[in-house]
Amino acid sequence: MSYVRELRKFVGNRPLILPGAVAIILNAQNEVLLQHRTDGGWGLPGGLMELGESMEETARREVKEETGLMIGELELLGIFSGEDYFLKVANGDELYSVTAVYVTRDIQGDIEVDSTESIDVQYFPLKRLPEGLLPSYRRYMEPYLSGLGARK
């Protein structure tokens, strides 16, 4: 997040529009990988874009940093933005996120929890997501979960 830190030196806590990406990572048992974040509940691995990155590169970098896993092929599920995605974080910074949500089953490596950003990282059955799943991440997953119901 070096770009955002540099930008904050000029704008302080005022609202910014910040692009980012998250990934719905599914294993062979059709379970989704979730991250228990140090700053809140459970969510999808991902984060903010750095200068010069594509959204796909952002998703891959953030997943690697936060979980130790490398992800390959990504399918765009959707772009989420608007007033429902306004955040005020603990330090007072305000932002409107524009988040690309990707789905992948193309996974390599072993889970390695980054203790600076995560308390835990684990897979959950899609029908038994943890109670602590943050509302914004539930909204990111909704189109995928709704699509599963349509295929039955």
For each residue, the residues with C-beta under 8 A, 3 or more apart:
1: 4 5 47 48 50
2: 5 6 50
3: 6 7 48 49 50 51
4: 1 7 8 16 18 48
5: 1 2 8 9
6: 2 3 9 10
7: 3 4 10 11 16
8: 4 5 11 12 13 93
9: 5 6
10: 6 7
11: 7 8 14 16
12: 8
13: 8 91 92 93 94
14: 11 94
15: 86 94 95 96
16: 4 7 11 93 94 95 96
17: 95 96 98
18: 4 48 49 95 96 97 98
19: 48 49 55 58 97 98 99 100
20: 46 47 48 49 58 62 97 98 99 100
21: 46 47 49 55 56 58 59 62 99 100 101 102
22: 43 44 45 46 47 59 62 99 100 101 102 137 140
23: 44 45 46 59 62 63 71 74 101 102 103 104
24: 32 44 77 101 102 103 104 140 141 144
25: 32 33 44 45 63 67 69 71 104 105 107
26: 30 31 32 33 103 104 105
27: 30 31 33 105 107 123
28: 105
29: 123 125
30: 26 27 125 126
31: 26 27 123 124 125 126
32: 24 25 26 44 123 124 126 129 141
33: 25 26 27 44 45 67 69 111 121 122 123
34: 42 43 44 121 122 123 124 129 130 133 137
35: 42 43 44 45 66 67 117 118 120 121
36: 41 42 118 119 120 121 122 132
37: 40 41 42 43 117 118 119
38: 115 116 117 118 119
39: 89 90
40: 37 43 134
41: 36 37 130 132 133 134
42: 34 35 36 37 129 130 132 133 134 137
43: 22 34 35 37 40 46 133 134 136 137
44: 22 23 24 25 32 33 34 35 101 137 140 141
45: 22 23 25 33 35 62 63 66 67 121
46: 20 21 22 23 43 58 59 62 63 66 99
47: 1 20 21 22 58 62 65 66
48: 1 3 4 18 19 20 58
49: 3 18 19 20 21 53 55 58
50: 1 2 3 53 58 61
51: 3
52:
53: 49 50 57 58 61
54: 57 58
55: 19 21 49 58 59 100 102
56: 21 59 60 74 102
57: 53 54 60 61
58: 19 20 21 46 47 48 49 50 53 54 55 61 62 100
59: 21 22 23 46 55 56 62 63 71 74 100 102
60: 56 57 63 64 70 71 74
61: 50 53 57 58 64 65
62: 20 21 22 23 45 46 47 58 59 65 66
63: 23 25 45 46 59 60 66 67 69 70 71
64: 60 61 67 68 69 70 71
65: 47 61 62 114 117
66: 35 45 46 47 62 63 114 117 118 121
67: 25 33 35 45 63 64 111 112 113 114 118 121
68: 64 109 110 111 112 113 114
69: 25 33 63 64 107 108 109 110 111
70: 60 63 64 107 108 109
71: 23 25 59 60 63 64 74 104 106 107 108
72: 104 106 107 108
73: 104 106
74: 23 56 59 60 71 102 103 104 106
75: 102 103 104
76: 79 100 101 102
77: 24 101 102 103 140 143 144
78: 100 101 140 143
79: 76 98 99 100 101
80: 85 97 98 99 101 136 139 140
81: 85 96 97 98 99
82: 85 96
83: 86 96
84: 136 139
85: 80 81 82 96 97 98 99 136
86: 15 83 94 95 96
87: 94 95 96 97
88: 92 93 94
89: 39 92 93 94 95
90: 39
91: 13
92: 13 88 89
93: 8 13 16 88 89
94: 13 14 15 16 86 87 88 89
95: 15 16 17 18 86 87 89
96: 15 16 17 18 81 82 83 85 86 87
97: 18 19 20 80 81 85 87 136
98: 17 18 19 20 79 80 81 85
99: 19 20 21 22 46 79 80 81 85 140
100: 19 20 21 22 55 58 59 76 78 79
101: 21 22 23 24 44 76 77 78 79 80 140 141 143
102: 21 22 23 24 55 56 59 74 75 76 77
103: 23 24 26 74 75 77 144
104: 23 24 25 26 71 72 73 74 75 107
105: 25 26 27 28
106: 71 72 73 74
107: 25 27 69 70 71 72 104
108: 69 70 71 72
109: 68 69 70 112
110: 68 69
111: 33 67 68 69 121 122
112: 67 68 109
113: 67 68 118 119 120 121
114: 65 66 67 68 117 118
115: 38 118 119
116: 38
117: 35 37 38 65 66 114
118: 35 36 37 38 66 67 113 114 115 121
119: 36 37 38 113 115
120: 35 36 113
121: 33 34 35 36 45 66 67 111 113 118
122: 33 34 36 111
123: 27 29 31 32 33 34
124: 31 32 34 128 129 130
125: 29 30 31 128 129
126: 30 31 32 129 145 148
127:
128: 124 125
129: 32 34 42 124 125 126 133 138 141
130: 34 41 42 124 133
131:
132: 36 41 42
133: 34 41 42 43 129 130 137 138
134: 40 41 42 43 137 138
135: 138 139
136: 43 80 84 85 97 139 140
137: 22 34 42 43 44 133 134 140 141
138: 129 133 134 135 141 142
139: 80 84 135 136 142
140: 22 24 44 77 78 80 99 101 136 137
141: 24 32 44 101 129 137 138 144 145
142: 138 139 145 146
143: 77 78 101 146 147
144: 24 77 103 141 147 148
145: 126 141 142 148 149
146: 142 143 149 150
147: 143 144 150 151
148: 126 144 145 151 152
149: 145 146 152
150: 146 147
151: 147 148
152: 148 149
